[in-house]
Structures are given as structure tokens and as C-alpha cells.
Amino acid sequence: MIAKGLRRTSVHLMGMFLLAHACGAMDVQQIIQKSVEANQRDFDEEPHYTYKETDRSGASTKTYQVLMLDGSTYNRLMAVDGVPLSPQQNQDEERKLKQVEAQRRAESPSDRHKRIAKYQQDRRRDNEMMQQLTVAFTFKLIGERKVSGFKVYALRATPKPGYQPPNMASQVLPGMNGELWIDQQTYNWVKVTAKVIHPVSIEGFFAEVEPGTHFELEKRPVGGGIWMPTHFAMYSVAKVLFFFGHNTHENETFWDYQRIY
């Protein structure tokens, strides 16, 4: 449960924790501010894209086409363990898709509002977290490098002393640090890494996120100045009720972004 909650602040939020207000040289502040603006554009554009996603769990994988259907997403299964679905399986998935399309067309105004509101609520939480993170960390420019063919600014983020998380989603932040590689031309993220450096209690879940929890996010351009995630990995270590261990490993890749409107 804890890992899934952390994952939902997922493909965007594990990068967003590095959008902290930078202390120090003016050039670092400018880099961060431009990065905030670039990544806000990416965030706003995400609902306008369809894409493919492969989720790995242990040795098993499932590949989906992620579609926008009447205001929220739908995942259509395409392959299992790298093997495309059989003709019969494809027919079954197409039938499921058409059923969902029909269900959403037939929804009452109230049900439609609830479904779309849930999707938008998740996105609002992500965006609110981005704003919160601008006060949670201190940045230091540690050099200029070349990562995956991009010339980048390398920055290190550490928790700001005295930061008080105002909500449950941000409670993990004081226990984290990380590094961010920002493209020098566009100020988009090329790569983000983050790790938990000391235990953090999650109020309301009777749980504690442990050192060893770490995240990695990579993004690439998809056209029109917009960058989208291409890889997200998370390994979470948590204690539930401060006694039972719970470890989760997730690895996801994203590709074939197509703008739909």
C-alpha cells in the first residue's frame, strides 16, 4: 500500500522532488526556475498523448497501449513477456475496449464527473506536490556533464533544515536526497535519481519508509519542445506497523508517444 502510494507520485513526482528552491549562486536559481517552467509544460501536455508502456514485475512483463477515453486513461493489453497477444486474445481485448467506451458514453453525468474528477485529483496532487517541493530542498550545482548524448547541468539536492511537510504526500521528502541532470538547451530533465537516507514515518498508514528506497526517472523529447518519461524504476523498503517488512520493485518503460489533440 505504501509502495503504491509512492508510485502514484510516480512517473512525475519522483523527479519533482528536485524542484526545490535553490540556495546559493544565482545561476543555480535560474537553472531551477527554467526547469520548473519546462517541466510544468510537460506536465500540462501529458493528457494530450497516447503511448505504450511496459511494466516489469520480477521476470514477467506486460505491455499496454495507454489511451485517453473521455477524460481519463485506459490501458489496453498488447503483449505478455514480450510476446504479442494471439488473434483471439486481441479480439478479447478489443471487445473489452469497446465495452469500456460504451460504458463511458452511457455514464450518468454524476458518474462521469466522479471518474474524471478522480483522474484530475491525482494530477492535481502531483502538481501541488511540485509547488510544495519548491520549498523542501536546497540545490548545489556540481558540474556540467554529458548524459545519454545531452549536455546537462548536474545538480545535487539535499533536504532543507527545518522543513515541515504540510500533508501526507510530502512526508517522505525530509528523508530524501538526490541528483538531477538538466538539459542545457531546453532545461528539461534528462535523468533524476533519488534515495531515502533515513527512516521516515508516514502518518495515517502506521508505516515507515526505510533507507534503501530509491527511484530513477529518465525523460526524452517527443516533439514540439515537450519531453515525456521513458523510464521509471523504484525499489521501496517499508515497515508496516513498524514490524512487518514490505519491499516492492517496479520498473516501467514508455515509448511511442503520439499527440492526439
Buried (B, 14 or more C-beta within 10 A) or exposed (E): EBBEBBBBBBBBBBBBBBBBBBEEEEEBBEBBBBBBEBBBEBBEBBBEBBBBBBBBEEEEBBBBBBBBBBBBEBBBBBBEEEEEBEEEBBEEBEEEBEEBBEEBEEBEEEEBEEBBEEBEEBBEBBBBBBEBBBBBBBBBBEEEEEBEEBEBBBBBBBBBEEBEBEEEBBBBBBBBBBBBBBBBEBBBBBBBBBBBBEBBBBEEBEBBBBEEBBBBBBBBBBEEEBBBBBBBBBBBBBBBEEEEEBEBEBBBBBBEBEEEE
